[in-house]
């Protein structure tokens, strides 16, 4: 009984998956660079910069992504800014991504051995150059596996955009379900679509992690 | 301050759902990790697939599958669906946390307990179990905080928690922004002290347990 529904509605769900892909694309394009900037300034010499980053990041991580979506989509219009659902969704998920990824990246930057920085200082490199050529390239490599793992989690979070009526994978599954009453088969198929992406991706990240970690043990 | 009162009324539902799901997950995680570590490769493989599926499909999709999908044949209340859904997901995460803890435990612990002639049950309940609980606390705490935020998805199936209260206020007022900002503030006000308490607990326990 599942199979017929699956072959009938799979194309519609694939279209929804395309929208999910756009969402995660926007979210990562906004969130990862912003996260890197936040991480770089987290060790700033100015106390105000440091503490305001801590506050921003803690708020960004404390607010559920779902609430972030509601703020940007339902809340912003009352202050005169109306965003397209897809843009609002991408932006909200992007802000959440920035907060979480900045912590992950900061961990990576801190893991760069201090000797590297000392050597760079001995060569009279400026602070900016040390950050750009010594700390960031090595730090990013260290935190790549957890960062990718987080990106997979964010891909799952795109399903929350259903609540602001973005026609992504869950949204298209739900609308098919409500017009045909075949909720179970359609929703299970949507779940399998998510799993078909997230499960292999996280297996890949795991194997990458153990390969990268080998020489460090 | 009517808005804040209404939103605060959602806090018990959020906390209740989180704790119920966490308790279910902490309990179901135990058999799951036992199966996952089974010597039988077929059993271990199935347990692994189950865990991967639970973690690989978004929570909101699980809630929909249970509430709308299974709910068409078996009548389920939204509370049952939300608790079971988030509880199953928690079970998968808790099983992985337990597994990490077991892997981190020195093999000498098992050998020493065997050498002392302890029975298998005694080894697990007296030697490995207590240490496992201790080792799992930091990871479980961060998972629990994440779960508290994830529980916001339960508003979609009609649980009257914080986010749903905020939506309700927002739809009945001119300013749609403030209720959501208040809700965000309430989540932050709950999660930050929790994170702080978890860190404290970990340091206190760490100073008591010799490594």
Interface residues (C-beta under 8 A of the other chain):
Chain A: X58 X59 X61 X62 X63 X64 X65 X66 X67 X68 X70 X71 X74 X75 X76 X77 X78 X79 X156 X157 X159 X160 X162 X163 X170 X173 X174 X177 X181 X183 X184 X185 X187 X188 X190 X191 X192 X194 X195 X198 X199 X202 X203
Chain B: X52 X53 X55 X56 X57 X58 X59 X60 X61 X62 X64 X65 X68 X69 X70 X71 X72 X73 X149 X150 X152 X153 X155 X156 X163 X166 X167 X170 X174 X175 X176 X177 X178 X180 X181 X183 X184 X187 X188 X191 X192
